[in-house]
Amino acid sequence: MRIHVVDQGAGIPKHLVVRLFVPFDRLGADAGQEGGAGLGLVFARRLTETMRETLELRSTVGAGTHAAVAVASAARDRPTSRPEAVPTSKPSRSVGNQH
């Protein structure tokens, strides 16, 4: 499966593309009205890399930006057996008088 996100915005100049994946770098948009924290593409790239995939990005000034990720089939990558349950917290203890 391939996921595409395409916009028809202003596009990103080549000299700024290298900064797209720097956390909190809004490429100068912090001086304007645009919202956001500058984390969306950072999270998208890290999640994609965690899945051992690649986030591809193309941008053309005046035409917009196109991001794409190829995602491996979930059925192909599904484990053949169920993993063992792992406790997520310590057993609870009683508080108060104990006799």
N, C-alpha and C positions, 0 to 999 in steps of 0.2 A: 504494500500500500504506500502511496506517496501523498503527503500532505503539502498543500500549497497555500501560502498567504500572499495575496497580491494587493497592493494599493496603487492608486493613481495620484499620489501626492506629489510633492515638489521633488522627490528623489534625493539622494544623498551624494554629495560630491566625493570623488575618489579620495581626496586627501582626508576626509572625515571617516571613511569606511573603516579604517584601522582602529578607530575609537569606539565603534559600535558595541563592542563586547567588554568595555571598561565599565565596571559598576558605578552607577550614579552620574556618569558622563552623559549629559543630555544634548551634547553637540551644540551648545550655545543656546538651546531653546529655553533655558532657565530665565533669560532676559525677557521672554515673550509671554504670551497667554497660554501656550501649550501645557497640558497637564502631564502627569507621569513622573516617575522617580528615576528613570534611566536604568531599570532593572529587567524589563521584559525580555529583551534579546539575550541578556546575560543568563537568565534562568532557562530560556529556551535552548541555548547552546549547551549549558551544563547538563540539562536533562537529556538532550540528544546524545551527548558524549557518554553519559552514564548508560544509555541503551546501546552503546557501541555503534552509533550511527553518526552521520554528518549533517550539519545544518548548512545548506547552500544559500548564498545571498547574492542577488544581482540588483543593482540600482542604477537608474539613469536619471540624471538631473532633468527636470521638466516632464518626466514620464512616469515616475514612481519606482516602487521597490517590489521585488519578488523574492520570497523566502520559500525554501522547499526542504522537506525531510523525507527520506525513504525509510519506512518502518517495516522491519521484518515481520513476517506472519506470526501472530500469537500462537497459532496451532502448531507451527513448526518448532517454535522455541519452548513449548509447554513441557515441563518436566514429566517424565514417564511415571513417577511415583510421587506421592504426597510427601512434603517435607515434614519432619517431626515438629511437634508443637514446642515452642520455646516460651517459657514464662516471661511475661513482660514486667512483672513487679514482684516485690517480696511478699511472702504471706503476711496477712494482717495479724496484728497482735492485739489482745484485749487490753483496754486501759481501765484502770479503776481498781477496786478491791478484788483480790483473788484469794480464795480460801482453799 
